[in-house]
Amino acid sequence: MVSVGVVDEPINQAYDIISTGALIINLAAAIMNTYDNLNARYGTCFSIIEKVTVAFFAIDFLLRLITAAELYPNNKTFVAMRKYIFSFAGIVDILSFIPYYLPVFFPSGAAVFRMFRVVRILRLFRINAYYDSLNVITEVLSSKKQQLMSSVFIILVLMVASSLCMYSVEHAAQPDVFQNAFSGIWWSASTLLTVGYGDIYPVTTLGKFFGIMIAFLGVGMVAIPTGIISAGFVEQYTRLKELGDFAAEQDVHFIEIVLKAKDRWTGKMIKELGLPSNAIIALIERDDDIIIPKGNVRLQAGDVLVIGSEALKNGRSLHLTEVNIGEEHAWNGMAIKDLDISRKMLIVMIKREGRSLIPYGDMVLNDGDVVIISDFRKR
């Protein structure tokens, strides 16, 4: 419900709605509290709203901390809790409620702690988990962070260089404005990133000419990160549309199975299957209809399930070999347990008359069988 629940489950949707609603109510009360007339009439109500919603944020943090092992299933409980606390979401969750209680212990820092309460608005980024349009923003910034950092570095270098140059040109004419080498940082920042604010400006002919050149450079510098982000959006949307490319990039493999009446999954709901955390049912095909695999969907005989899971990692490889059993083949009529094969090889499946059979020791191989043998080893 808190960390990795199925989004379509009613209890998970209810919790998400309550969590988002508490944040919106908290922010609305904080904004309205800044108006003197509203504060005079409803100040007590605003204080109660903040107290209740902040208490909810604290409980939410504790629940997410307790369930951190579900969010990081490959780590031990303590390691998972530590990873959550120091993650971006964990830091935002802590700052959502801690600044409200800190003035009780440190009264002198009340003004500073109140400023940190603004961080709770970042909790709205949890919506990214449910809406692809918002999630694309995070993915683009993450995938293009190297290029963005390079463009920011170039802007900072130009900012410092233009500040030093403007000091050299304007110090004699405006000693009170350009007092030292770094006094022009504000001018260079406003000129490079906007068109200047007019509070600091060159008055000499050379300084004005230099200011024009910096303004032209600023247009180009701002266009660089804009182009990077725009290109990232185009690439990301293209990947989302092409399932094959997406699966290959993420190392996800899909298999297709057809449920039969005697299968254990037939008649069960998806949430009752107990699938591993790294495996999902991507879609269900039933009578030429495509069904979204929600948690409360009950599987039926004849359903076609497309199941996705991670590909083999850590340098491991799985080599599959098909052995066709003919009438003259040495294995024809022999039980699997009596076959003379290497211990490093494993019979994983028997194809017989269009069916896929799970091999067992007493199974006798027949003419026409196809034996699937795996040779599993590390590179």
C-alpha positions as semicolon CSV with decimal commas, in nm:
position;residue;x (nm);y (nm);z (nm)
1;M;0,000;0,000;0,000
2;V;0,277;0,243;0,092
3;S;0,576;0,160;-0,127
4;V;0,528;-0,097;-0,401
5;G;0,160;-0,193;-0,397
6;V;-0,042;-0,250;-0,713
7;V;-0,159;0,094;-0,821
8;D;-0,502;-0,031;-0,927
9;E;-0,590;-0,179;-0,587
10;P;-0,860;0,031;-0,412
11;I;-0,670;0,050;-0,083
12;N;-0,358;0,178;-0,263
13;Q;-0,555;0,433;-0,462
14;A;-0,727;0,549;-0,143
15;Y;-0,395;0,595;0,036
16;D;-0,247;0,786;-0,257
17;I;-0,554;1,014;-0,270
18;I;-0,535;1,077;0,106
19;S;-0,161;1,146;0,091
20;T;-0,192;1,389;-0,201
21;G;-0,501;1,550;-0,051
22;A;-0,325;1,608;0,283
23;L;-0,037;1,780;0,104
24;I;-0,267;2,003;-0,105
25;I;-0,470;2,101;0,204
26;N;-0,150;2,174;0,396
27;L;-0,012;2,396;0,118
28;A;-0,347;2,574;0,071
29;A;-0,367;2,652;0,443
30;A;-0,005;2,776;0,445
31;I;-0,074;3,010;0,151
32;M;-0,402;3,147;0,290
33;N;-0,235;3,200;0,629
34;T;-0,014;3,467;0,469
35;Y;-0,320;3,694;0,414
36;D;-0,377;3,910;0,721
37;N;-0,757;3,917;0,695
38;L;-0,781;3,537;0,658
39;N;-0,526;3,481;0,933
40;A;-0,727;3,698;1,172
41;R;-1,047;3,501;1,111
42;Y;-0,924;3,147;1,048
43;G;-0,576;3,144;1,201
44;T;-0,671;2,879;1,457
45;C;-0,821;2,659;1,186
46;F;-0,507;2,690;0,974
47;S;-0,293;2,588;1,273
48;I;-0,507;2,278;1,333
49;I;-0,485;2,182;0,965
50;E;-0,107;2,212;0,970
51;K;-0,080;2,013;1,292
52;V;-0,296;1,726;1,159
53;T;-0,139;1,710;0,812
54;V;0,217;1,727;0,947
55;A;0,133;1,443;1,187
56;F;0,013;1,247;0,884
57;F;0,343;1,317;0,706
58;A;0,531;1,184;1,010
59;I;0,322;0,864;1,017
60;D;0,368;0,825;0,641
61;F;0,746;0,849;0,685
62;L;0,742;0,581;0,957
63;L;0,532;0,350;0,739
64;R;0,768;0,396;0,445
65;L;1,065;0,335;0,674
66;I;0,913;0,012;0,808
67;T;0,836;-0,111;0,455
68;A;1,170;-0,006;0,306
69;A;1,265;-0,373;0,268
70;E;0,976;-0,411;0,021
71;L;1,103;-0,114;-0,178
72;Y;1,457;-0,259;-0,189
73;P;1,396;-0,638;-0,183
74;N;1,757;-0,724;-0,263
75;N;1,890;-0,556;0,054
76;K;1,868;-0,641;0,421
77;T;1,619;-0,450;0,633
78;F;1,872;-0,210;0,787
79;V;2,041;-0,141;0,452
80;A;1,704;-0,085;0,285
81;M;1,601;0,160;0,558
82;R;1,927;0,350;0,520
83;K;1,890;0,367;0,141
84;Y;1,538;0,505;0,177
85;I;1,639;0,768;0,436
86;F;1,921;0,902;0,218
87;S;1,723;0,884;-0,109
88;F;1,566;1,196;-0,258
89;A;1,217;1,082;-0,159
90;G;1,333;0,996;0,193
91;I;1,495;1,337;0,248
92;V;1,183;1,514;0,123
93;D;0,966;1,302;0,354
94;I;1,184;1,388;0,654
95;L;1,184;1,760;0,576
96;S;0,806;1,747;0,539
97;F;0,754;1,713;0,914
98;I;1,085;1,755;1,103
99;P;1,102;2,141;1,067
100;Y;0,757;2,168;1,228
101;Y;0,875;1,997;1,550
102;L;1,232;2,129;1,570
103;P;1,137;2,472;1,719
104;V;1,016;2,284;2,028
105;F;1,377;2,183;2,095
106;F;1,553;2,479;1,928
107;P;1,331;2,791;1,968
108;S;1,599;3,028;1,839
109;G;1,594;2,866;1,492
110;A;1,218;2,884;1,437
111;A;1,246;3,122;1,140
112;V;1,499;2,901;0,961
113;F;1,300;2,584;1,029
114;R;0,985;2,745;0,890
115;M;1,168;2,810;0,563
116;F;1,245;2,438;0,527
117;R;0,875;2,354;0,543
118;V;0,849;2,463;0,180
119;V;1,035;2,142;0,088
120;R;0,716;1,942;0,150
121;I;0,579;2,065;-0,183
122;L;0,831;1,828;-0,346
123;R;0,618;1,538;-0,220
124;L;0,399;1,607;-0,524
125;F;0,670;1,442;-0,735
126;R;0,538;1,106;-0,608
127;I;0,273;1,147;-0,875
128;N;0,551;1,058;-1,122
129;A;0,504;0,692;-1,029
130;Y;0,152;0,694;-1,173
131;Y;0,164;0,928;-1,471
132;D;0,402;0,863;-1,760
133;S;0,385;1,225;-1,879
134;L;0,534;1,348;-1,551
135;N;0,770;1,054;-1,512
136;V;0,927;1,133;-1,849
137;I;1,060;1,462;-1,705
138;T;1,258;1,279;-1,436
139;E;1,388;1,021;-1,683
140;V;1,500;1,288;-1,930
141;L;1,687;1,487;-1,664
142;S;1,851;1,168;-1,539
143;S;1,957;1,045;-1,884
144;K;2,088;1,387;-1,993
145;K;2,252;1,490;-1,666
146;Q;2,605;1,473;-1,808
147;Q;2,522;1,704;-2,100
148;L;2,328;1,940;-1,873
149;M;2,615;1,957;-1,624
150;S;2,853;2,039;-1,910
151;S;2,632;2,326;-2,029
152;V;2,597;2,461;-1,674
153;F;2,976;2,446;-1,636
154;I;3,022;2,648;-1,955
155;I;2,772;2,908;-1,830
156;L;2,956;2,939;-1,497
157;V;3,291;2,984;-1,673
158;L;3,148;3,257;-1,897
159;M;2,983;3,421;-1,596
160;V;3,311;3,447;-1,406
161;A;3,508;3,553;-1,715
162;S;3,257;3,827;-1,809
163;S;3,253;3,952;-1,449
164;L;3,632;3,987;-1,448
165;C;3,634;4,160;-1,787
166;M;3,359;4,404;-1,691
167;Y;3,543;4,493;-1,372
168;S;3,853;4,577;-1,575
169;V;3,652;4,796;-1,813
170;E;3,408;4,968;-1,572
171;H;3,593;4,995;-1,240
172;A;3,746;5,334;-1,318
173;A;3,412;5,483;-1,432
174;Q;3,194;5,317;-1,162
175;P;3,410;5,232;-0,860
176;D;3,105;5,203;-0,631
177;V;2,924;4,958;-0,862
178;F;3,214;4,741;-0,980
179;Q;3,414;4,742;-0,658
180;N;3,611;4,420;-0,707
181;A;3,662;4,128;-0,942
182;F;3,346;3,946;-0,832
183;S;3,116;4,243;-0,789
184;G;3,000;4,197;-1,149
185;I;2,871;3,843;-1,091
186;W;2,514;3,969;-1,051
187;W;2,542;4,171;-1,371
188;S;2,690;3,880;-1,567
189;A;2,425;3,636;-1,437
190;S;2,133;3,864;-1,523
191;T;2,281;3,944;-1,864
192;L;2,373;3,589;-1,962
193;L;2,050;3,428;-1,842
194;T;1,803;3,713;-1,915
195;V;1,829;4,063;-2,064
196;G;1,952;4,232;-1,746
197;Y;1,759;4,404;-1,468
198;G;1,898;4,756;-1,510
199;D;2,029;4,794;-1,155
200;I;2,391;4,737;-1,266
201;Y;2,493;4,832;-1,620
202;P;2,802;4,953;-1,809
203;V;2,840;5,324;-1,887
204;T;3,161;5,330;-2,091
205;T;3,159;5,271;-2,466
206;L;3,379;4,962;-2,437
207;G;3,167;4,832;-2,150
208;K;2,845;4,874;-2,352
209;F;2,998;4,692;-2,648
210;F;3,115;4,414;-2,419
211;G;2,766;4,396;-2,263
212;I;2,612;4,346;-2,610
213;M;2,849;4,057;-2,681
214;I;2,769;3,895;-2,347
215;A;2,395;3,928;-2,415
216;F;2,441;3,750;-2,752
217;L;2,641;3,473;-2,585
218;G;2,372;3,442;-2,320
219;V;2,106;3,362;-2,582
220;G;2,323;3,080;-2,715
221;M;2,411;2,947;-2,370
222;V;2,047;2,925;-2,260
223;A;1,959;2,752;-2,587
224;I;2,208;2,468;-2,520
225;P;2,032;2,309;-2,216
226;T;1,695;2,382;-2,376
227;G;1,795;2,185;-2,684
228;I;1,933;1,901;-2,473
229;I;1,609;1,867;-2,278
230;S;1,395;1,893;-2,593
231;A;1,598;1,620;-2,764
232;G;1,567;1,407;-2,451
233;F;1,188;1,437;-2,457
234;V;1,174;1,326;-2,819
235;E;1,401;1,027;-2,749
236;Q;1,207;0,923;-2,439
237;Y;0,868;0,932;-2,606
238;T;1,007;0,737;-2,900
239;R;1,136;0,467;-2,663
240;L;0,804;0,442;-2,485
241;K;0,624;0,392;-2,815
242;E;0,858;0,118;-2,934
243;L;0,815;-0,170;-2,690
244;G;1,083;-0,379;-2,856
245;D;1,353;-0,116;-2,817
246;F;1,243;-0,045;-2,463
247;A;1,259;-0,410;-2,364
248;A;1,603;-0,454;-2,518
249;E;1,738;-0,145;-2,346
250;Q;1,602;-0,244;-2,006
251;D;1,706;-0,610;-2,045
252;V;1,349;-0,736;-2,006
253;H;1,242;-1,062;-2,170
254;F;0,883;-1,167;-2,234
255;I;0,728;-1,512;-2,258
256;E;0,379;-1,618;-2,362
257;I;0,183;-1,897;-2,194
258;V;-0,169;-2,029;-2,243
259;L;-0,365;-2,122;-1,930
260;K;-0,548;-2,453;-1,923
261;A;-0,831;-2,562;-1,696
262;K;-0,604;-2,778;-1,480
263;D;-0,335;-2,512;-1,432
264;R;-0,295;-2,377;-1,078
265;W;-0,335;-2,015;-1,185
266;T;-0,673;-2,077;-1,349
267;G;-0,950;-1,922;-1,139
268;K;-0,713;-1,712;-0,928
269;M;-0,681;-1,334;-0,919
270;I;-0,348;-1,180;-1,025
271;K;-0,276;-1,048;-0,674
272;E;-0,304;-1,408;-0,543
273;L;-0,038;-1,553;-0,776
274;G;0,261;-1,452;-0,565
275;L;0,483;-1,351;-0,856
276;P;0,845;-1,259;-0,773
277;S;0,920;-0,886;-0,746
278;N;1,118;-0,889;-1,073
279;A;0,842;-1,056;-1,279
280;I;0,517;-0,899;-1,403
281;I;0,218;-0,997;-1,615
282;A;0,240;-0,745;-1,899
283;L;-0,096;-0,819;-2,061
284;I;-0,376;-1,077;-2,086
285;E;-0,538;-1,180;-2,414
286;R;-0,885;-1,329;-2,375
287;D;-1,115;-1,405;-2,668
288;D;-0,937;-1,156;-2,897
289;D;-0,961;-0,886;-2,627
290;I;-0,666;-0,730;-2,446
291;I;-0,720;-0,703;-2,069
292;I;-0,513;-0,478;-1,843
293;P;-0,363;-0,705;-1,574
294;K;-0,507;-0,540;-1,263
295;G;-0,472;-0,706;-0,926
296;N;-0,838;-0,813;-0,906
297;V;-0,855;-0,968;-1,255
298;R;-0,943;-1,338;-1,227
299;L;-0,764;-1,565;-1,475
300;Q;-0,961;-1,810;-1,688
301;A;-0,880;-2,116;-1,890
302;G;-0,771;-2,016;-2,238
303;D;-0,619;-1,685;-2,130
304;V;-0,292;-1,595;-2,301
305;L;-0,052;-1,438;-2,050
306;V;0,251;-1,233;-2,152
307;I;0,496;-1,240;-1,861
308;G;0,804;-1,017;-1,843
309;S;1,116;-1,065;-1,633
310;E;1,474;-0,943;-1,615
311;A;1,732;-1,097;-1,843
312;L;2,026;-1,297;-1,713
313;K;2,294;-1,080;-1,555
314;N;2,633;-1,101;-1,386
315;G;2,799;-1,247;-1,693
316;R;2,586;-1,562;-1,695
317;S;2,466;-1,721;-2,017
318;L;2,205;-1,985;-2,094
319;H;2,265;-2,197;-2,404
320;L;1,965;-2,400;-2,522
321;T;1,994;-2,699;-2,751
322;E;1,712;-2,896;-2,914
323;V;1,747;-3,271;-2,953
324;N;1,495;-3,436;-3,187
325;I;1,413;-3,790;-3,083
326;G;1,368;-4,011;-3,390
327;E;1,284;-4,377;-3,418
328;E;1,652;-4,471;-3,437
329;H;1,769;-4,227;-3,170
330;A;1,945;-4,385;-2,874
331;W;1,722;-4,203;-2,626
332;N;1,397;-4,331;-2,779
333;G;1,212;-4,536;-2,518
334;M;1,450;-4,443;-2,232
335;A;1,355;-4,275;-1,906
336;I;1,515;-3,935;-1,840
337;K;1,686;-4,061;-1,524
338;D;1,868;-4,327;-1,728
339;L;2,016;-4,087;-1,984
340;D;2,393;-4,053;-1,990
341;I;2,444;-3,676;-2,003
342;S;2,685;-3,436;-1,838
343;R;2,604;-3,306;-1,492
344;K;2,650;-2,953;-1,627
345;M;2,360;-3,007;-1,866
346;L;1,994;-3,001;-1,768
347;I;1,679;-3,106;-1,951
348;V;1,443;-2,815;-1,899
349;M;1,147;-2,904;-2,126
350;I;0,998;-3,175;-2,343
351;K;0,791;-3,078;-2,648
352;R;0,543;-3,351;-2,734
353;E;0,259;-3,321;-2,986
354;G;0,239;-2,945;-2,952
355;R;0,251;-2,949;-2,572
356;S;0,528;-2,835;-2,340
357;L;0,594;-3,090;-2,065
358;I;0,795;-3,052;-1,747
359;P;1,057;-3,328;-1,739
360;Y;1,082;-3,571;-1,446
361;G;1,301;-3,871;-1,383
362;D;1,056;-4,144;-1,481
363;M;0,934;-3,973;-1,798
364;V;0,999;-4,196;-2,100
365;L;1,107;-4,025;-2,421
366;N;0,911;-4,117;-2,734
367;D;0,961;-4,093;-3,107
368;G;0,887;-3,734;-3,217
369;D;0,975;-3,572;-2,885
370;V;1,188;-3,259;-2,883
371;V;1,418;-3,237;-2,579
372;I;1,531;-2,888;-2,473
373;I;1,871;-2,906;-2,300
374;S;2,038;-2,611;-2,127
375;D;2,406;-2,556;-2,068
376;F;2,413;-2,291;-1,793
377;R;2,751;-2,141;-1,714
378;K;2,931;-1,818;-1,632
379;R;3,140;-1,649;-1,894
